[in-house]
Amino acid sequence: MSQNHLRFLARTVLVRNNDIEPAYRVLDRILRSEKFFNDVRRKERYEKPFQQRRRVSYERCKRIYNSEMQRKIEFVMRKNRTDPFPR
């Protein structure tokens, strides 16, 4: 299967017994996880170039901060560490 076909399958929501509420919740969860609503909301109005640069810079800093924090948390949560304070 091609990559585009797999992306389409990941977004396919099945409706069972003509009950659309659970299917709608699943679709909503998929769209939120892909940040679809944020993109739509952001593109409703024109974003000036300085605002775009500021937003992109903020998102980059946030991504770096989150990855570093995750790395530090994983380091602290490791099981096989030597005791830093031997008795």
N, C-alpha and C positions, 0 to 999 in steps of 0.2 A: 504494500500500500504506500501511496505517496504521503509526504508530510502534510499536504493540504487536506488530504482525505482523513488523516488521523485527527487533525485539528477540528474538522467538522464533526467527527464522531464524538469527540470529547464534549462538544456543545449540544449534542442531541439529547432532548428530554422526552421521555416516553410518557404518554398520558394513559393511565389505566382506568378502565370502567367509566370513561367520560368524566373523571374527577380531575379537574384542572388545578385545584388548590395545591396539592403536594407537588405537582409538576411546576407550578408557578414558583413555589418556594425553592425548588432545586435550581430552576433557571435564575432566580434572583441571586442565590448563593454563588452560582458560577459567574455571573456578571460582576458581582461585587468583588470576588476574588481576583478577577482580571482587571479591576479598576476601571471598568467600562463607564460607570456612572460619573466618576470623577472626570474622565476625559470629556464626556458629553457636557457636563456642567462647565468645564473650563473653556470649551470651544463655543459656548453660547455667545460670548462677547469677544471682541477683538482684544488680544493681549499685546500690549506695547512691547517693543523689543527689550527695553530695560526691565520690564516686569518678567518677561520670559527668561532673561539671563538670571535674574534674581531667583526665580522659582527653580530653574534647573540647578543653580548653584546650591540652593537650600536642599533640594532632593539629593544631590550628590553628597553633601556633608552628612545628611541624615543616614544615607546608605552606608557611608564609611563608618560613622559612629555606631550604627547598629551591628555591622559586621565585626567591628573591634570588640564591642560589648559581648557579642555572642561568643567570640573567640576566648575572651577572658572568663566567661561563665563556664565554657567547656573545659578550660584549663583547671578551674577551681573544682569542678565536678568530677574530675578524673579519679578513678579508683586506686590505681597503682602508683601513688605518689610516695616518695620517701618522706619520712616524718621530718619537718623542718626544725623541730625542737627535740633532739634525741635526749633521752634521760640518762 
